[in-house]
């Protein structure tokens, strides 16, 4: 299901649509798309009732959306009822689709999601990206993108845009990675390195993970703090259903909140940052394990078997997370904290000490901590769905593409 469109805004840019007949038409096209998307299928009459337009007006809008391959007719809505049944409409399984990509410290991933939110193609390459120059990494990512796009095209889909999740700070231009300490990238213009044939959006992986949680998980509150972890730890703050980005777009850098000011040096230049106590590599060191593929799976397996060193490492990581999150909770008073990414597989051993810190340190009632069902897939899915939602929010953009 999808939330209502951002009234009067163009996707991704935050510019108000002009209050003209053309702007009103664009908004109404979006309202029709969101109405059908939210319900799965609706007749034209039902759409008219939901959005408060006449049937004639809705029929004209629907005809355009069908012509653009955004909606399709499924046939009679409820066969056998008295009177002439309406023709059921559904979001098209062909036409525009969202391409999501993720540049991780130890992997690259790409997926295609159609307008109904269905995952249609996916590709992953495992391998260390830390310390590699951006050019060879983006060349490999481009190859993965072209592979999944070709697969999608064979199914009648075409790329409406590309969104890339990265483990670092992204400039307001939505294409420049200002700083990614765990990749050792600085001022990297991904717009100059990735395919230029599609609209491009680059954002922090925790932001995309939080948006995936908001859009794809029923019952997610509109005010929450999202914690996403793999090699590093990212954070995102959602307030009233939107991301809190900060002046430069850097809000949410939870991994670099100091939990012990005299602690070990961090790649960001600080000391005692949360990542040095609760990141994957920090936990593996404390547990006496060598870095390897599926390290989280190994940690969970050892903890399940009763390995005390592993359990102690995870308990200490939960304590560090609780300390860092205490300041966030006291400052922002969110409805919940959501653990995502690799943390989801380790939640049984992290949560007790994390929740103990929160309940003992927060000024108000303890903030509930929930575990995401999206796991490590959240940032990738959030990236792809951000493109899909851009189309739903402004369907006319499809007709204007080159």
N, C-alpha and C positions, 0 to 999 in steps of 0.2 A: 504494500500500500504506500501511497505517496501523500505528502502533506500538500496543502494548498500552495499555489504558485506565489512567488514573491511579487506582490502587487506593484505594478508600475516600474519594475526593474528588469534590465536586460541581464541575461545569465552571465555570472562570473565577473561582471564589471561594475555593478552597482549604480548604473546610470538610469535615471527615471525615463520611462517611455513618455513621449510627448502626449499631452492631454488633448489629442485631436481625434478625428474620426479614424485615422489610420492606427493611432496608438490604442484606441478603444477596441478596434478589431483584433489587434495582436493580443490584447489582454483576454478577449473573449475566446480566441483560439486556444490560449493556454488554459482557460477555465474548462473548456470542453475536454482537452487532453487529460487534465488532472482528474476530472470527474470520472471518465472512463477508466483511467489507470487505477484509481482508488478502488473501484468496484469490480474490476476484472472484465465485466461486460455490462452494457446498458443499452436500452433503446434510445432513439433520438428524443422521444417524448419524456423519458425518464431523465435524460440529460437536461432538457429544457426546464423540468421541474426543479432539479437540484441547483441550477445556476441562475434561475430566475429570468430566462429569456424566452421569447416566443418560439414555438416549434418551427416556424418558417425560418427564423434567424438561425436557430441551431442547425437546421437542415442545410442551409447554405454553408455554414462553417464546416460541418461534417463532410460535405462534398469536397471541399478544398483539402481537408486533412486526409481523406481517402486518396485523392489525386496525388498527394505528396508521399503516399505510402506510410502515413503515420497511424491511420486507423484502417480497419478492415471490417466488412460486414460478415457475420457468421450465419445469417439466416434468421428465421422466425425466433423471437425471443422466448415465447412460451406457447408451444404448439398446443392446441386443444382448448384454449380459453375462448370465452364468448367474444365475438367481434374480431376485427382484423388484427392479428398479432403484429407487433412492431419488429423491425429487423434489429437483431442484437449487434452492437458495435463492440469491438475489442481493439486494444493496442496491437498494431501490426507486428508480426514476427519477421517481417522483411523490412528493408529500407534502412534508415539511420540506426547506428549503434554506437555505444561508448567504448573507447579503447582505454583501458587502465594499465599502467605499468608501474613497477616498483624497482628502485635501485636500492638493494640492501647491502650490508657489509659483506655478507656471505652468499648472496644470491641475486639473480635478476628474475623478474616475473612479469608476464603480460597476460591480459585476459580481454575478452570481448563480451559485453552485456548488451542484449537488445532492449528495446523500449519497454518491454514487459518486465524487465529486470531479470530475465533468464540468462544464465551463464552459457555462452555458445562456443567459446574456444578458450584455451589456456595453454601456456607454455612456461617452463621454468628452467633456468640454468643455475646449477649449484657451482660455487667457486668463490674464492676470496677476492673482494674488490678493494679492500683497504690497501692504500699505498700505490694503487694503480692510477695512471693518468686518466682523466675523464674521457679522452678520445677513444682508446680501445674498449673501455667499458660501454660507452654509448654506441659504438659500432656493433658490439654484440647485442645490445638491447635493440638496436634498429633491426637486426636480423630476426630477432624474436618477434618484434612488432610486425614485420612484413609477413612472417610465417602465419601468425594468427589472423591477420587481416585477409590474407589469401584464403584461408579456411573459411572465414566469415563470408567473403564474397561469393564463394561457391554455394552458400546457403541463401543468397539474395540480400545480404547485408552490405552496408558501406559505412565507413568510419565518419562519424559526425564530429569527432574531435579526439584528442589524445590528452590524458591527464597522467602526470608522473609523480609518484610519491618518493620522497628522498629523506634520508635521516639527517636533516640539517636545517639551517635557517634559510629561508627563501625571501628574496626581495619582493617589494610590492608589484614589480613588473610581472610576477608570476612565471618567471623563466630563469632567473639568475639565482644559483645556489651561493649565498654569501659566505657561508661557512658550514662545513660538514666535518667535524673533528674526527669521527670514526672512519671516514673515507680519506681524510687529509686533503679535502678539496676546498678551495677558496675562490670566490668571485668567478664561478664557472657558469657561463651562459649556455644553458642546455638548449635554448632556442636555436643557437647557431650550430649545435651538434646533432640534433635529432631531425627526423624527416620534416620538411617544411610544408608538406601538402595539406596538413590538417591544423585546425586551431589547437594551440598548445596551452596547457595550464600545468605549472609545477607547484607543488605544495609540500609542506612537511608531512611525513608519514603519519604522525600522531593526529594531525588535523583530519586527514582522510579517514583514519580509523574511527575518530569520533563521529564524523559525518555518517559513516556506514552504520555505526551503532544507532544513531538518531533516525536514519531513514529505514533501516532494514530489520530492526528488532522491535517487536511489539512491546509496549509498556515502558520503553525508555523515557525517562523524564526529559523535560525541556531545559533543565538546569543541572549539569553534572560535570565532573572532572573525569577525563578519560586518561588512563595511564597505559602506554603501549611500550612493550619492552622486547628487545632481542639482545644484540650486542650492547647497545646503549639503551637509554630509557627516555622516552618522549612523553610529553603531556599536552593535552588540549583542554580548553575550557569552553563549554557550551553554555550560553546564557540566553534564555528565552528562545531557544531553538536556533540560535546562530553562534558562530564561532567568535570568541573574544580574541582579536588579533593583536591588539596593541598598536602603538604609533607606527612602528616600522614593520609590523607583521610578525614579530618574533615572540609573541606571548606563548606561554606554555612550556618553556624549557625546564621542565621539572628535573630532568636528569642532571642538570648543572646547578641545582640548589645545594649549597653546602650543608651537610649534616654533621660534619666534624671539621671545623675550620683549620685544624692542624693536621688533617689527614693526608693521604697520599696525593701526589700531583695527578692532575687530570689532563687529557689532551686539549681541553678547552683553554687551559692556562690557569685554571683555578686549583684549589686544593680541597680535598675531602668532599668532593661532589657525590651526590647520590649514586651515580653510575659506578663509582669506585667501591660501592658496597652491595649494590643490588643488580648491576648489569650481569649479563650472562657470563662474561669472562671473570668478573670478580667473584661470582658465586662458585664457578668451577675451580678457581684457585683456592678458595677457602675450603672447598670440598676435597681438594687433592686430586682433581681430575684434569686430564689433558684436554685442551680444546679439540673438538672433533665435530663431524656432521651430526645433526640431531642431538646436540648436547642436552637440550631441554628434556628430550625423551629419556636420555640416560639418567639425568638427575632425578626425574620422576620415578624411574624404575628402581634406582638405588634407595630413594626415600621410602618407596612402597615396601621394599625388602627390609627396612629397618636400619639402614646405614646411618649411624649416629653422626658421623662427620658431615654427611650430606644434609641431614635434617638440621643440624646446628647451623650450617651455612645458610640454609633457606630461612631458618628462624631469624638469624641476624639480618638477612636481606629484608625480611618483612618488617623488622624493627626500624631499619633505615628508611624504608618506604613510609612507614607510619610517621616518623619524625618529619620527613620532607612534606608529607601531605597535611600534617597538622597546621602548618602556616597557611597553606592554600585554603583549607576548610575554614579556619578561623577568619581569614580575610574575605572569602567569597560566599560562605554559607550555602554550598550547593546542596541539591536534593540528594545526590548520591555520588559516590566514587565508583567508577567502572574500571575493572582490570581487564586489559586486552593484550593482544600479542602473545608472546611466549609465556607471559605470566599466567595465562589461563590454565596451562597444564600443570603448574606448580602451586596453584591456589590452595590446595588442602594444607600445605606446609607453610605457606606465606601468611595466610589470613589470620591465624590466631595472634601472632605477635604484632602484625600490622594493626588489627582492630584494637588490640590492647593499648598500643601507643595512641591511637586516635581517641579512644574513649577516655584515656587518662590525661590527655593534653588539650583537647578542644574545650572551648569556653562554654558552648551550648551542649545540647543533647548529641550523643554520638551519631556521626554521619554514616548511613548504611553503605557497605561496600558490596558490590555485585560483580559477577564474573561474566564477561562477554561470551556469547555462544559463537561468535565469529572467529575467535582465536587469531592466529597469525595472518589469516586471510583478510582481516578488516581493512588495512590500508589499500590493498590492491582493489578490493571490491568498492571501497569508497571512492577511489580515483575513477573507476569506470562509471559508477553511478552518478558522479558529478557531471559527466558529459551527458548522460541520459536525462538528468534533471534539467540541464541547460536547454535541451530540446523541448522537454515538456513545458518549461517556463516561457519559451518563445518559439513555438513551432514554425513561425514564418521564416525563421533563420534558414530553414531547410530549403525554402523556395529561392532564397537569395544567395545560396552558395554558388561559387564559380562553376 
